[in-house]
Amino acid sequence: MRKQTMEVELDGHDDVVTVVVDGRDIRKWEADKGLSFITEDLTYTMLTELAYFGAARAGQFDGDLARWLDEVVSVTQVAEGSARPTRKGRTGGRSSP
């Protein structure tokens, strides 16, 4: 199973959390959003949502998606994979610095 490793910085925390996402998280994201991971141009917001599903599955975060989106400062891709965001301006309403 292909995995994607991301670093996530949460508001108010000094440490960066390493989140590993895989196909289970992609399928969960697709079901939640009603979108296809393969056909969508990923935005930073979508990448942040995907990181949420990985963190929640691994027990690294126990809140809901809305709280996650409020607390995440940035998501940085740290390993090559298919989860690469597209143009910075297409964020679906939320941007990361």
C-alpha positions as CSV (number, residue, x, y, z in Angstrom):
1,M,0.0,0.0,0.0
2,R,1.4,3.4,-1.0
3,K,1.9,5.8,1.8
4,Q,2.3,9.6,1.9
5,T,4.2,11.2,4.8
6,M,3.4,14.8,5.7
7,E,4.5,17.2,8.4
8,V,1.6,19.1,10.1
9,E,2.1,22.2,12.3
10,L,-0.8,22.8,14.7
11,D,-1.6,26.2,16.1
12,G,-0.2,26.6,19.6
13,H,2.1,23.6,19.4
14,D,5.8,23.9,19.1
15,D,6.3,20.4,17.7
16,V,5.5,19.3,14.1
17,V,3.4,16.2,13.9
18,T,4.3,13.6,11.3
19,V,1.2,12.1,9.7
20,V,1.2,9.1,7.4
21,V,-1.8,8.7,5.0
22,D,-2.6,5.8,2.8
23,G,-5.4,4.4,0.6
24,R,-7.8,4.0,3.6
25,D,-7.5,7.8,4.2
26,I,-8.0,8.6,0.6
27,R,-11.1,6.5,0.4
28,K,-12.4,8.1,3.6
29,W,-11.7,11.6,2.1
30,E,-13.5,10.6,-1.1
31,A,-16.6,9.4,0.7
32,D,-16.7,12.5,2.9
33,K,-16.2,14.9,0.1
34,G,-18.0,13.1,-2.8
35,L,-14.9,13.7,-4.9
36,S,-12.3,11.5,-6.7
37,F,-8.7,11.8,-5.5
38,I,-7.5,10.8,-8.9
39,T,-9.5,13.3,-11.0
40,E,-9.3,16.4,-8.6
41,D,-6.6,19.0,-8.7
42,L,-5.7,19.0,-5.1
43,T,-5.7,22.2,-3.2
44,Y,-3.9,22.9,0.1
45,T,-7.3,22.6,1.9
46,M,-7.8,19.2,0.4
47,L,-4.3,18.1,1.4
48,T,-5.0,19.3,5.0
49,E,-8.3,17.4,5.0
50,L,-6.5,14.2,3.9
51,A,-3.9,14.7,6.7
52,Y,-6.8,14.9,9.1
53,F,-8.1,11.5,8.1
54,G,-4.7,10.0,8.5
55,A,-4.1,11.6,11.9
56,A,-7.6,10.6,13.2
57,R,-7.1,7.0,12.0
58,A,-3.7,6.8,13.7
59,G,-5.1,8.3,17.0
60,Q,-2.9,11.5,16.6
61,F,-6.0,13.8,16.7
62,D,-9.3,13.3,18.4
63,G,-11.3,16.3,17.2
64,D,-13.5,16.6,14.2
65,L,-12.5,17.9,10.8
66,A,-13.7,21.5,11.5
67,R,-11.5,21.7,14.6
68,W,-8.6,20.3,12.6
69,L,-9.0,22.9,9.9
70,D,-9.1,25.6,12.6
71,E,-5.9,24.3,14.3
72,V,-3.7,23.4,11.4
73,V,-1.2,26.1,10.5
74,S,0.5,24.3,7.7
75,V,1.0,21.0,6.0
76,T,4.3,20.2,4.3
77,Q,4.8,17.3,2.0
78,V,8.0,15.5,3.2
79,A,8.0,12.4,1.0
80,E,7.2,11.9,-2.6
81,G,3.8,10.6,-3.5
82,S,0.6,11.4,-5.3
83,A,-0.7,13.9,-2.7
84,R,0.7,17.1,-4.3
85,P,-1.3,20.3,-4.1
86,T,-1.9,22.4,-7.2
87,R,-1.6,26.2,-7.6
88,K,-1.6,28.0,-4.3
89,G,-4.5,30.3,-5.3
90,R,-7.0,27.4,-5.5
91,T,-7.6,26.6,-1.9
92,G,-11.4,26.1,-1.7
93,G,-11.8,28.9,0.8
94,R,-8.8,28.4,3.1
95,S,-5.1,28.9,2.5
96,S,-2.0,27.9,4.2
97,P,1.0,30.2,4.5
